[in-house]
Amino acid sequence: MAIIRTWSGDGLSPTTLTTSSAGPGDTVFSSIVGSLTIENSGGRAPRIRLPDAAAIKRVHWWPLHGTPLTTYTVRWYLTLGGYPDAEITLAKGQASGSGDKWSVRLTTAGVARIRDDGAGVVRWTGGTALPLNKPIRFELVVNGTSVNLSLFSGDTENSLGTATTTLNDSAIDELRFGTNSSTATNGMTYDDIAFHSVAAAHGPAGTPGQVHTHFIHNGTSWVAQDVSFL
């Protein structure tokens, strides 16, 4: 996997999130809008906490790559304390000079949506409200103009919804996580964000640093190989 950007916050203490906040293997954010903090409590601590108040609050990576990419995967974990007072953006992909390409949004009823911002239309709307106070893993896989969004309960493979649709244009060199409008978010945290240039689900982050064993065949026998979670 060609991993380009990650943020887990491993080892960080509670404090204000800055463009220098980095744990082992982290990629610091290019910019931060709003008073975001590192919260060292909850199921995936440390994690990024968005303030509850109605305000724009987001983190931003740019540039992602030397040229805009059309094949990539974005993974992040989101925990909701409540549903927003108005529909908000959870994540979006952009291209410098040509604007938004897609966004993953959340309705006031807690339902996830994919919006093709280039065409200005909603491409998919899930029918089930996302759970509160539980980590939700988002896996957005983009291959050309085809996009698949899969939602899971934490590090498990228990599906909370999945959809495949198309985009008007998917080439991005910028990612934003958080809200782009002055809306109360009622308790929202992000963690274990990852971006890589392969059209395949990144998979669960697991416990950072945790080692699990799988087996590979060397042509004559099976050999144990330890792998650490990112």
Phi and psi restraints in degrees (value plus and minus 20) as a CYANA .aco file:
   2 ALA   PHI    -107.6   -67.6
   2 ALA   PSI      65.2   105.2
   3 ILE   PHI     -96.6   -56.6
   3 ILE   PSI     109.4   149.4
   4 ILE   PHI    -128.8   -88.8
   4 ILE   PSI     -59.7   -19.7
   5 ARG   PHI    -162.1  -122.1
   5 ARG   PSI     119.8   159.8
   6 THR   PHI    -164.2  -124.2
   6 THR   PSI     134.2   174.2
   7 TRP   PHI    -169.6  -129.6
   7 TRP   PSI     100.0   140.0
   8 SER   PHI    -141.2  -101.2
   8 SER   PSI     -43.5    -3.5
   9 GLY   PHI      53.5    93.5
   9 GLY   PSI      -7.1    32.9
  10 ASP   PHI     -74.7   -34.7
  10 ASP   PSI     110.5   150.5
  11 GLY   PHI      64.3   104.3
  11 GLY   PSI     -25.8    14.2
  12 LEU   PHI    -102.1   -62.1
  12 LEU   PSI     126.1   166.1
  13 SER   PHI    -115.8   -75.8
  13 SER   PSI     142.7   182.7
  14 PRO   PHI     -78.1   -38.1
  14 PRO   PSI     106.2   146.2
  15 THR   PHI    -192.1  -152.1
  15 THR   PSI    -198.2  -158.2
  16 THR   PHI     -95.0   -55.0
  16 THR   PSI     114.7   154.7
  17 LEU   PHI     -93.2   -53.2
  17 LEU   PSI     108.7   148.7
  18 THR   PHI    -149.3  -109.3
  18 THR   PSI     154.8   194.8
  19 THR   PHI     -96.0   -56.0
  19 THR   PSI     -12.9    27.1
  20 SER   PHI    -131.3   -91.3
  20 SER   PSI     -22.5    17.5
  21 SER   PHI     -92.6   -52.6
  21 SER   PSI      91.7   131.7
  22 ALA   PHI    -169.9  -129.9
  22 ALA   PSI     113.2   153.2
  23 GLY   PHI    -118.5   -78.5
  23 GLY   PSI    -196.8  -156.8
  24 PRO   PHI     -77.5   -37.5
  24 PRO   PSI     105.5   145.5
  25 GLY   PHI      61.2   101.2
  25 GLY   PSI     -23.7    16.3
  26 ASP   PHI     -92.0   -52.0
  26 ASP   PSI     132.2   172.2
  27 THR   PHI    -128.7   -88.7
  27 THR   PSI      98.9   138.9
  28 VAL   PHI     -85.6   -45.6
  28 VAL   PSI     134.9   174.9
  29 PHE   PHI     -98.5   -58.5
  29 PHE   PSI     127.5   167.5
  30 SER   PHI     -90.3   -50.3
  30 SER   PSI     -56.7   -16.7
  31 SER   PHI    -175.4  -135.4
  31 SER   PSI     137.8   177.8
  32 ILE   PHI    -154.7  -114.7
  32 ILE   PSI     111.7   151.7
  33 VAL   PHI    -136.1   -96.1
  33 VAL   PSI     105.2   145.2
  34 GLY   PHI      75.8   115.8
  34 GLY   PSI     150.7   190.7
  35 SER   PHI    -111.4   -71.4
  35 SER   PSI      54.0    94.0
  36 LEU   PHI    -103.7   -63.7
  36 LEU   PSI     129.4   169.4
  37 THR   PHI    -150.3  -110.3
  37 THR   PSI     141.4   181.4
  38 ILE   PHI    -114.2   -74.2
  38 ILE   PSI     100.1   140.1
  39 GLU   PHI    -125.7   -85.7
  39 GLU   PSI     104.2   144.2
  40 ASN   PHI    -123.5   -83.5
  40 ASN   PSI      27.2    67.2
  41 SER   PHI    -168.3  -128.3
  41 SER   PSI     145.9   185.9
  42 GLY   PHI      78.3   118.3
  42 GLY   PSI     156.1   196.1
  43 GLY   PHI     -86.6   -46.6
  43 GLY   PSI     -41.8    -1.8
  44 ARG   PHI    -148.1  -108.1
  44 ARG   PSI      12.1    52.1
  45 ALA   PHI     -83.5   -43.5
  45 ALA   PSI     128.2   168.2
  46 PRO   PHI     -94.1   -54.1
  46 PRO   PSI     131.6   171.6
  47 ARG   PHI    -167.1  -127.1
  47 ARG   PSI     147.0   187.0
  48 ILE   PHI    -110.6   -70.6
  48 ILE   PSI     104.4   144.4
  49 ARG   PHI    -125.6   -85.6
  49 ARG   PSI     106.3   146.3
  50 LEU   PHI    -108.1   -68.1
  50 LEU   PSI     119.2   159.2
  51 PRO   PHI     -84.1   -44.1
  51 PRO   PSI     128.5   168.5
  52 ASP   PHI     -92.4   -52.4
  52 ASP   PSI     -50.5   -10.5
  53 ALA   PHI     -80.7   -40.7
  53 ALA   PSI     134.7   174.7
  54 ALA   PHI     -88.9   -48.9
  54 ALA   PSI      83.6   123.6
  55 ALA   PHI    -187.0  -147.0
  55 ALA   PSI     138.1   178.1
  56 ILE   PHI     -91.3   -51.3
  56 ILE   PSI     111.6   151.6
  57 LYS   PHI    -172.0  -132.0
  57 LYS   PSI      98.4   138.4
  58 ARG   PHI    -182.4  -142.4
  58 ARG   PSI     143.0   183.0
  59 VAL   PHI    -136.9   -96.9
  59 VAL   PSI     142.4   182.4
  60 HIS   PHI    -170.3  -130.3
  60 HIS   PSI     108.1   148.1
  61 TRP   PHI    -132.6   -92.6
  61 TRP   PSI     106.2   146.2
  62 TRP   PHI    -182.9  -142.9
  62 TRP   PSI     117.9   157.9
  63 PRO   PHI     -99.2   -59.2
  63 PRO   PSI     131.5   171.5
  64 LEU   PHI     -99.1   -59.1
  64 LEU   PSI     -50.5   -10.5
  65 HIS   PHI    -179.5  -139.5
  65 HIS   PSI     149.7   189.7
  66 GLY   PHI     -86.5   -46.5
  66 GLY   PSI     -51.0   -11.0
  67 THR   PHI    -155.3  -115.3
  67 THR   PSI     137.0   177.0
  68 PRO   PHI     -78.6   -38.6
  68 PRO   PSI     119.0   159.0
  69 LEU   PHI    -124.3   -84.3
  69 LEU   PSI     125.7   165.7
  70 THR   PHI    -136.8   -96.8
  70 THR   PSI     -24.2    15.8
  71 THR   PHI    -143.9  -103.9
  71 THR   PSI      95.2   135.2
  72 TYR   PHI    -191.3  -151.3
  72 TYR   PSI     148.3   188.3
  73 THR   PHI    -155.2  -115.2
  73 THR   PSI     119.3   159.3
  74 VAL   PHI    -140.7  -100.7
  74 VAL   PSI     106.1   146.1
  75 ARG   PHI    -141.9  -101.9
  75 ARG   PSI     119.6   159.6
  76 TRP   PHI    -174.0  -134.0
  76 TRP   PSI     139.4   179.4
  77 TYR   PHI    -129.3   -89.3
  77 TYR   PSI     117.3   157.3
  78 LEU   PHI    -150.4  -110.4
  78 LEU   PSI     115.3   155.3
  79 THR   PHI    -141.8  -101.8
  79 THR   PSI     108.3   148.3
  80 LEU   PHI    -126.8   -86.8
  80 LEU   PSI     108.7   148.7
  81 GLY   PHI    -107.3   -67.3
  81 GLY   PSI     -40.2    -0.2
  82 GLY   PHI    -191.1  -151.1
  82 GLY   PSI     152.0   192.0
  83 TYR   PHI    -109.5   -69.5
  83 TYR   PSI     132.6   172.6
  84 PRO   PHI     -91.5   -51.5
  84 PRO   PSI     140.9   180.9
  85 ASP   PHI     -97.0   -57.0
  85 ASP   PSI     -36.5     3.5
  86 ALA   PHI    -170.1  -130.1
  86 ALA   PSI     140.8   180.8
  87 GLU   PHI     -79.0   -39.0
  87 GLU   PSI     114.9   154.9
  88 ILE   PHI    -148.2  -108.2
  88 ILE   PSI     142.6   182.6
  89 THR   PHI    -110.6   -70.6
  89 THR   PSI     112.7   152.7
  90 LEU   PHI    -114.9   -74.9
  90 LEU   PSI     -57.0   -17.0
  91 ALA   PHI    -177.6  -137.6
  91 ALA   PSI     131.9   171.9
  92 LYS   PHI    -171.2  -131.2
  92 LYS   PSI     130.4   170.4
  93 GLY   PHI    -129.6   -89.6
  93 GLY   PSI     117.9   157.9
  94 GLN   PHI    -154.5  -114.5
  94 GLN   PSI     140.1   180.1
  95 ALA   PHI    -143.3  -103.3
  95 ALA   PSI     108.1   148.1
  96 SER   PHI     -77.8   -37.8
  96 SER   PSI     105.9   145.9
  97 GLY   PHI      70.4   110.4
  97 GLY   PSI     -33.8     6.2
  98 SER   PHI    -153.3  -113.3
  98 SER   PSI      -8.1    31.9
  99 GLY   PHI      60.4   100.4
  99 GLY   PSI    -184.3  -144.3
 100 ASP   PHI     -89.6   -49.6
 100 ASP   PSI     124.7   164.7
 101 LYS   PHI    -131.4   -91.4
 101 LYS   PSI     -58.2   -18.2
 102 TRP   PHI    -177.7  -137.7
 102 TRP   PSI     141.3   181.3
 103 SER   PHI    -167.0  -127.0
 103 SER   PSI     126.8   166.8
 104 VAL   PHI    -122.9   -82.9
 104 VAL   PSI     105.7   145.7
 105 ARG   PHI    -144.0  -104.0
 105 ARG   PSI     145.6   185.6
 106 LEU   PHI    -152.1  -112.1
 106 LEU   PSI     109.3   149.3
 107 THR   PHI    -105.2   -65.2
 107 THR   PSI     151.6   191.6
 108 THR   PHI     -86.4   -46.4
 108 THR   PSI     -37.2     2.8
 109 ALA   PHI    -112.1   -72.1
 109 ALA   PSI     -17.2    22.8
 110 GLY   PHI      62.0   102.0
 110 GLY   PSI       1.3    41.3
 111 VAL   PHI    -119.6   -79.6
 111 VAL   PSI     112.8   152.8
 112 ALA   PHI    -100.0   -60.0
 112 ALA   PSI     128.6   168.6
 113 ARG   PHI    -159.1  -119.1
 113 ARG   PSI     133.0   173.0
 114 ILE   PHI    -130.0   -90.0
 114 ILE   PSI     106.2   146.2
 115 ARG   PHI    -136.0   -96.0
 115 ARG   PSI     111.7   151.7
 116 ASP   PHI    -106.0   -66.0
 116 ASP   PSI      76.0   116.0
 117 ASP   PHI     -92.1   -52.1
 117 ASP   PSI     -42.5    -2.5
 118 GLY   PHI     -86.5   -46.5
 118 GLY   PSI     -58.0   -18.0
 119 ALA   PHI    -116.3   -76.3
 119 ALA   PSI     -30.7     9.3
 120 GLY   PHI      51.9    91.9
 120 GLY   PSI       9.3    49.3
 121 VAL   PHI    -150.2  -110.2
 121 VAL   PSI     134.2   174.2
 122 VAL   PHI    -102.6   -62.6
 122 VAL   PSI     103.5   143.5
 123 ARG   PHI    -111.7   -71.7
 123 ARG   PSI     -47.9    -7.9
 124 TRP   PHI    -176.7  -136.7
 124 TRP   PSI     120.8   160.8
 125 THR   PHI    -151.7  -111.7
 125 THR   PSI     101.3   141.3
 126 GLY   PHI     -91.8   -51.8
 126 GLY   PSI     139.2   179.2
 127 GLY   PHI    -123.3   -83.3
 127 GLY   PSI     -26.0    14.0
 128 THR   PHI    -136.3   -96.3
 128 THR   PSI     114.2   154.2
 129 ALA   PHI     -87.4   -47.4
 129 ALA   PSI     118.2   158.2
 130 LEU   PHI     -92.0   -52.0
 130 LEU   PSI     128.2   168.2
 131 PRO   PHI     -89.9   -49.9
 131 PRO   PSI     132.3   172.3
 132 LEU   PHI    -116.3   -76.3
 132 LEU   PSI     128.8   168.8
 133 ASN   PHI      40.8    80.8
 133 ASN   PSI       6.8    46.8
 134 LYS   PHI    -156.9  -116.9
 134 LYS   PSI     117.1   157.1
 135 PRO   PHI     -82.9   -42.9
 135 PRO   PSI     114.6   154.6
 136 ILE   PHI    -138.7   -98.7
 136 ILE   PSI     107.0   147.0
 137 ARG   PHI    -115.8   -75.8
 137 ARG   PSI     104.0   144.0
 138 PHE   PHI    -122.4   -82.4
 138 PHE   PSI     110.0   150.0
 139 GLU   PHI    -144.6  -104.6
 139 GLU   PSI      87.3   127.3
 140 LEU   PHI    -126.0   -86.0
 140 LEU   PSI      92.6   132.6
 141 VAL   PHI    -130.3   -90.3
 141 VAL   PSI     102.4   142.4
 142 VAL   PHI    -138.3   -98.3
 142 VAL   PSI     108.9   148.9
 143 ASN   PHI    -155.8  -115.8
 143 ASN   PSI      78.0   118.0
 144 GLY   PHI      50.3    90.3
 144 GLY   PSI    -144.5  -104.5
 145 THR   PHI    -119.0   -79.0
 145 THR   PSI     -17.3    22.7
 146 SER   PHI    -108.4   -68.4
 146 SER   PSI     114.2   154.2
 147 VAL   PHI    -152.5  -112.5
 147 VAL   PSI     116.0   156.0
 148 ASN   PHI    -142.6  -102.6
 148 ASN   PSI     108.6   148.6
 149 LEU   PHI    -135.2   -95.2
 149 LEU   PSI     102.5   142.5
 150 SER   PHI    -142.5  -102.5
 150 SER   PSI     117.0   157.0
 151 LEU   PHI    -138.1   -98.1
 151 LEU   PSI     117.1   157.1
 152 PHE   PHI    -153.5  -113.5
 152 PHE   PSI     138.2   178.2
 153 SER   PHI    -101.9   -61.9
 153 SER   PSI      83.3   123.3
 154 GLY   PHI      35.1    75.1
 154 GLY   PSI    -152.2  -112.2
 155 ASP   PHI    -107.0   -67.0
 155 ASP   PSI     -15.9    24.1
 156 THR   PHI    -105.9   -65.9
 156 THR   PSI     156.7   196.7
 157 GLU   PHI    -123.4   -83.4
 157 GLU   PSI      -1.1    38.9
 158 ASN   PHI     -93.8   -53.8
 158 ASN   PSI      91.4   131.4
 159 SER   PHI     -94.7   -54.7
 159 SER   PSI     116.3   156.3
 160 LEU   PHI    -127.5   -87.5
 160 LEU   PSI     -16.6    23.4
 161 GLY   PHI     124.0   164.0
 161 GLY   PSI     130.3   170.3
 162 THR   PHI    -173.2  -133.2
 162 THR   PSI     131.2   171.2
 163 ALA   PHI    -177.3  -137.3
 163 ALA   PSI     127.3   167.3
 164 THR   PHI    -142.5  -102.5
 164 THR   PSI     112.4   152.4
 165 THR   PHI    -168.3  -128.3
 165 THR   PSI    -190.8  -150.8
 166 THR   PHI    -142.0  -102.0
 166 THR   PSI     137.5   177.5
 167 LEU   PHI    -137.0   -97.0
 167 LEU   PSI     136.1   176.1
 168 ASN   PHI     -88.2   -48.2
 168 ASN   PSI     -59.1   -19.1
 169 ASP   PHI    -180.6  -140.6
 169 ASP   PSI     113.6   153.6
 170 SER   PHI    -137.8   -97.8
 170 SER   PSI     -20.0    20.0
 171 ALA   PHI     -89.6   -49.6
 171 ALA   PSI      96.7   136.7
 172 ILE   PHI    -147.6  -107.6
 172 ILE   PSI     133.0   173.0
 173 ASP   PHI    -154.5  -114.5
 173 ASP   PSI      -1.3    38.7
 174 GLU   PHI    -171.6  -131.6
 174 GLU   PSI     120.9   160.9
 175 LEU   PHI    -147.5  -107.5
 175 LEU   PSI     121.6   161.6
 176 ARG   PHI    -150.0  -110.0
 176 ARG   PSI     118.2   158.2
 177 PHE   PHI    -143.4  -103.4
 177 PHE   PSI     111.9   151.9
 178 GLY   PHI      97.2   137.2
 178 GLY   PSI    -196.0  -156.0
 179 THR   PHI    -110.3   -70.3
 179 THR   PSI     126.9   166.9
 180 ASN   PHI    -131.4   -91.4
 180 ASN   PSI      -4.4    35.6
 181 SER   PHI    -160.1  -120.1
 181 SER   PSI     140.5   180.5
 182 SER   PHI    -102.5   -62.5
 182 SER   PSI      60.9   100.9
 183 THR   PHI    -150.6  -110.6
 183 THR   PSI     117.9   157.9
 184 ALA   PHI     -87.7   -47.7
 184 ALA   PSI     113.2   153.2
 185 THR   PHI    -126.1   -86.1
 185 THR   PSI     -31.8     8.2
 186 ASN   PHI      39.2    79.2
 186 ASN   PSI      21.6    61.6
 187 GLY   PHI      71.6   111.6
 187 GLY   PSI      79.0   119.0
 188 MET   PHI    -166.5  -126.5
 188 MET   PSI     111.4   151.4
 189 THR   PHI    -151.6  -111.6
 189 THR   PSI     131.4   171.4
 190 TYR   PHI    -140.1  -100.1
 190 TYR   PSI     132.3   172.3
 191 ASP   PHI    -180.7  -140.7
 191 ASP   PSI     142.2   182.2
 192 ASP   PHI      27.0    67.0
 192 ASP   PSI      37.6    77.6
 193 ILE   PHI    -104.4   -64.4
 193 ILE   PSI     116.3   156.3
 194 ALA   PHI    -165.4  -125.4
 194 ALA   PSI     125.1   165.1
 195 PHE   PHI    -155.9  -115.9
 195 PHE   PSI     109.2   149.2
 196 HIS   PHI    -164.2  -124.2
 196 HIS   PSI     141.4   181.4
 197 SER   PHI    -116.8   -76.8
 197 SER   PSI      27.6    67.6
 198 VAL   PHI    -154.1  -114.1
 198 VAL   PSI     117.9   157.9
 199 ALA   PHI    -106.5   -66.5
 199 ALA   PSI      47.5    87.5
 200 ALA   PHI    -172.7  -132.7
 200 ALA   PSI     121.2   161.2
 201 ALA   PHI     -74.6   -34.6
 201 ALA   PSI     117.8   157.8
 202 HIS   PHI     -89.9   -49.9
 202 HIS   PSI     -57.2   -17.2
 203 GLY   PHI      74.1   114.1
 203 GLY   PSI     153.1   193.1
 204 PRO   PHI     -87.5   -47.5
 204 PRO   PSI     128.8   168.8
 205 ALA   PHI     -98.2   -58.2
 205 ALA   PSI     -48.9    -8.9
 206 GLY   PHI      46.5    86.5
 206 GLY   PSI    -184.9  -144.9
 207 THR   PHI    -101.0   -61.0
 207 THR   PSI     100.9   140.9
 208 PRO   PHI     -72.5   -32.5
 208 PRO   PSI     111.4   151.4
 209 GLY   PHI      64.1   104.1
 209 GLY   PSI     -31.2     8.8
 210 GLN   PHI     -84.8   -44.8
 210 GLN   PSI     118.7   158.7
 211 VAL   PHI    -126.6   -86.6
 211 VAL   PSI     112.1   152.1
 212 HIS   PHI    -143.0  -103.0
 212 HIS   PSI     139.6   179.6
 213 THR   PHI    -133.5   -93.5
 213 THR   PSI     111.6   151.6
 214 HIS   PHI    -150.2  -110.2
 214 HIS   PSI     155.2   195.2
 215 PHE   PHI    -141.5  -101.5
 215 PHE   PSI     118.2   158.2
 216 ILE   PHI    -140.1  -100.1
 216 ILE   PSI     131.6   171.6
 217 HIS   PHI    -119.9   -79.9
 217 HIS   PSI     106.3   146.3
 218 ASN   PHI    -115.6   -75.6
 218 ASN   PSI      -6.9    33.1
 219 GLY   PHI      85.7   125.7
 219 GLY   PSI     -45.6    -5.6
 220 THR   PHI    -146.2  -106.2
 220 THR   PSI     -45.6    -5.6
 221 SER   PHI    -176.2  -136.2
 221 SER   PSI     147.7   187.7
 222 TRP   PHI    -109.8   -69.8
 222 TRP   PSI     113.7   153.7
 223 VAL   PHI    -142.5  -102.5
 223 VAL   PSI     112.2   152.2
 224 ALA   PHI     -91.4   -51.4
 224 ALA   PSI     118.8   158.8
 225 GLN   PHI    -156.3  -116.3
 225 GLN   PSI     104.1   144.1
 226 ASP   PHI    -106.2   -66.2
 226 ASP   PSI     116.9   156.9
 227 VAL   PHI    -150.4  -110.4
 227 VAL   PSI     114.7   154.7
 228 SER   PHI    -115.5   -75.5
 228 SER   PSI     122.9   162.9
 229 PHE   PHI     -89.1   -49.1
 229 PHE   PSI     125.9   165.9
